[in-house]
Amino acid sequence: MGLWKTCVIQEEVGRQCKDFDSFLALPAELRISRILMFLSNGLGFLGLLVSGFGLDCLRIVDRQQDLKKRLLILGGVLFWTSGVTALVPVSWVAYLTVQEFWDETIPEIVPRWEFGEALFTGWSAGFSLLLGGCLLYCAACSTPAPGASGHYAVAEMQTRRLYLENGTTDPKV
């Protein structure tokens, strides 16, 4: 049983899957898990966009290094939040699956739910988002943001001084 459909694997028939009929007919844990996974996807996409604008190779806000640093930090926080909102529903469904598997009140003829591939994919994706968010945050916080045009302004002034000493203002001469 997953967030989107229920599948049964039988030896004779193979795998048969059926979509859930209604969102409101789902158990509360699956409804909340679906909402958290949508939120995780949205936060991850937003983190990707925000951190993309903060990269050094992008020249959109090149003059405002402080803004780029803040965009990288915000992107790291969004990735980290996306990882948490992905890990919570995956771990919650896994916990409920283990609880139902060892429930003594369920008769032996009722099939038992087991972990599927989606749980392991969700865990690896959630931990990757957490790790990526932490690395992005640490990388942005560890390097000091240079002044808006400090280094370039000094180099430009030295170049102009050399041209003036030569008696010309044309940099091509």
C-alpha positions as CSV (number, residue, x, y, z in Angstrom):
1,M,0.0,0.0,0.0
2,G,1.5,3.3,-1.1
3,L,0.5,6.9,-1.2
4,W,-1.1,6.6,-4.7
5,K,-2.2,3.0,-5.1
6,T,-2.4,-0.4,-3.6
7,C,-0.5,-3.3,-5.2
8,V,-0.8,-7.0,-4.6
9,I,1.9,-9.5,-5.8
10,Q,0.6,-13.0,-6.5
11,E,2.6,-15.9,-7.8
12,E,0.1,-16.8,-10.5
13,V,-1.0,-13.4,-11.7
14,G,2.0,-11.2,-10.9
15,R,1.6,-7.7,-9.7
16,Q,-1.9,-6.1,-9.7
17,C,-2.3,-2.4,-8.7
18,K,-5.4,-0.4,-8.0
19,D,-5.6,3.3,-7.5
20,F,-7.4,4.7,-4.5
21,D,-11.0,5.7,-5.2
22,S,-11.1,8.9,-3.2
23,F,-8.7,11.2,-1.3
24,L,-11.2,11.6,1.5
25,A,-11.6,7.8,1.9
26,L,-7.9,7.3,2.7
27,P,-6.7,6.9,6.2
28,A,-5.5,10.0,7.9
29,E,-1.8,9.0,7.8
30,L,-1.9,8.6,4.0
31,R,-3.8,11.9,3.5
32,I,-1.2,13.8,5.6
33,S,1.6,11.9,3.9
34,R,0.4,12.9,0.5
35,I,0.2,16.6,1.5
36,L,3.7,16.5,3.1
37,M,5.1,14.9,-0.1
38,F,3.6,17.6,-2.2
39,L,5.0,20.2,0.1
40,S,8.4,18.5,0.0
41,N,8.4,18.6,-3.8
42,G,7.4,22.2,-3.9
43,L,10.0,23.3,-1.3
44,G,12.7,21.3,-3.2
45,F,11.8,23.0,-6.5
46,L,11.8,26.4,-4.9
47,G,15.1,25.7,-3.2
48,L,16.6,24.7,-6.6
49,L,15.4,27.9,-8.2
50,V,16.5,30.2,-5.3
51,S,19.9,28.6,-4.9
52,G,20.4,28.7,-8.7
53,F,20.2,32.5,-8.7
54,G,22.8,32.6,-5.9
55,L,25.5,30.7,-7.8
56,D,28.6,32.5,-8.9
57,C,28.4,31.3,-12.5
58,L,25.1,33.2,-13.0
59,R,25.6,36.9,-13.7
60,I,22.1,38.2,-12.9
61,V,22.8,39.8,-9.6
62,D,26.6,39.8,-10.0
63,R,27.1,43.2,-8.3
64,Q,25.3,42.2,-5.1
65,Q,27.4,39.4,-3.6
66,D,25.6,39.8,-0.2
67,L,22.3,39.0,-2.0
68,K,23.8,36.0,-3.7
69,K,25.0,34.7,-0.3
70,R,21.6,35.2,1.2
71,L,20.0,33.3,-1.8
72,L,22.4,30.4,-1.2
73,I,21.5,30.3,2.5
74,L,17.8,30.4,1.7
75,G,18.2,27.7,-0.9
76,G,20.0,25.5,1.7
77,V,17.3,26.0,4.3
78,L,14.6,25.2,1.7
79,F,16.5,22.0,0.7
80,W,16.8,21.0,4.3
81,T,13.1,21.7,5.0
82,S,12.2,19.7,1.9
83,G,14.3,16.8,3.2
84,V,12.5,16.8,6.6
85,T,9.1,17.0,5.0
86,A,10.0,14.0,2.8
87,L,11.4,11.9,5.6
88,V,8.5,12.4,8.0
89,P,5.8,10.7,5.9
90,V,8.1,8.0,4.6
91,S,9.2,7.1,8.2
92,W,5.6,7.4,9.5
93,V,4.3,5.0,6.9
94,A,7.2,2.6,7.6
95,Y,6.4,2.7,11.3
96,L,2.7,2.0,10.7
97,T,3.7,-0.9,8.4
98,V,5.9,-2.5,11.1
99,Q,3.1,-2.0,13.7
100,E,0.5,-3.7,11.4
101,F,3.0,-6.5,10.5
102,W,3.4,-7.5,14.1
103,D,-0.2,-7.0,15.2
104,E,-1.4,-10.2,16.9
105,T,-5.1,-9.3,16.4
106,I,-4.9,-9.6,12.6
107,P,-5.7,-13.2,11.4
108,E,-2.9,-15.1,9.7
109,I,-4.9,-15.3,6.4
110,V,-4.8,-11.5,5.9
111,P,-1.9,-10.5,3.8
112,R,0.8,-8.5,5.6
113,W,2.2,-5.3,4.3
114,E,5.9,-5.1,3.7
115,F,8.4,-2.4,2.8
116,G,8.4,-1.5,-0.9
117,E,10.9,0.2,-3.1
118,A,9.2,3.6,-2.6
119,L,10.1,3.7,1.1
120,F,13.8,3.2,0.4
121,T,13.7,5.7,-2.5
122,G,12.0,8.2,-0.1
123,W,14.6,7.7,2.6
124,S,17.5,8.1,0.2
125,A,15.9,11.2,-1.4
126,G,15.1,12.7,2.0
127,F,18.6,12.2,3.3
128,S,20.1,13.5,0.0
129,L,18.0,16.7,0.4
130,L,19.1,17.1,4.0
131,L,22.8,16.6,3.1
132,G,22.5,18.9,0.1
133,G,20.8,21.6,2.1
134,C,23.4,21.4,4.9
135,L,26.3,21.5,2.4
136,L,24.8,24.5,0.6
137,Y,24.2,26.3,3.8
138,C,27.7,25.6,5.1
139,A,29.4,26.6,1.8
140,A,27.5,29.9,1.8
141,C,28.3,30.7,5.4
142,S,32.0,29.6,5.4
143,T,33.1,32.0,2.6
144,P,33.0,35.7,3.4
145,A,31.0,37.8,1.0
146,P,33.4,40.2,-0.8
147,G,32.4,43.8,-1.1
148,A,30.1,44.7,-4.0
149,S,33.0,45.8,-6.2
150,G,36.0,46.1,-3.8
151,H,38.5,44.0,-5.6
152,Y,37.5,45.0,-9.1
153,A,37.4,48.7,-8.2
154,V,41.0,48.6,-7.0
155,A,42.2,46.8,-10.1
156,E,40.3,49.2,-12.3
157,M,41.8,52.2,-10.5
158,Q,45.4,50.8,-10.9
159,T,44.8,50.3,-14.6
160,R,43.5,53.8,-15.1
161,R,46.5,55.2,-13.2
162,L,48.9,53.4,-15.5
163,Y,47.1,54.8,-18.6
164,L,47.3,58.3,-17.1
165,E,51.0,58.0,-16.4
166,N,51.6,57.1,-20.0
167,G,49.8,60.2,-21.0
168,T,46.7,58.6,-22.6
169,T,43.3,57.6,-21.4
170,D,42.7,55.0,-24.1
171,P,43.2,51.5,-22.7
172,K,44.0,50.1,-26.2
173,V,47.2,52.2,-26.6
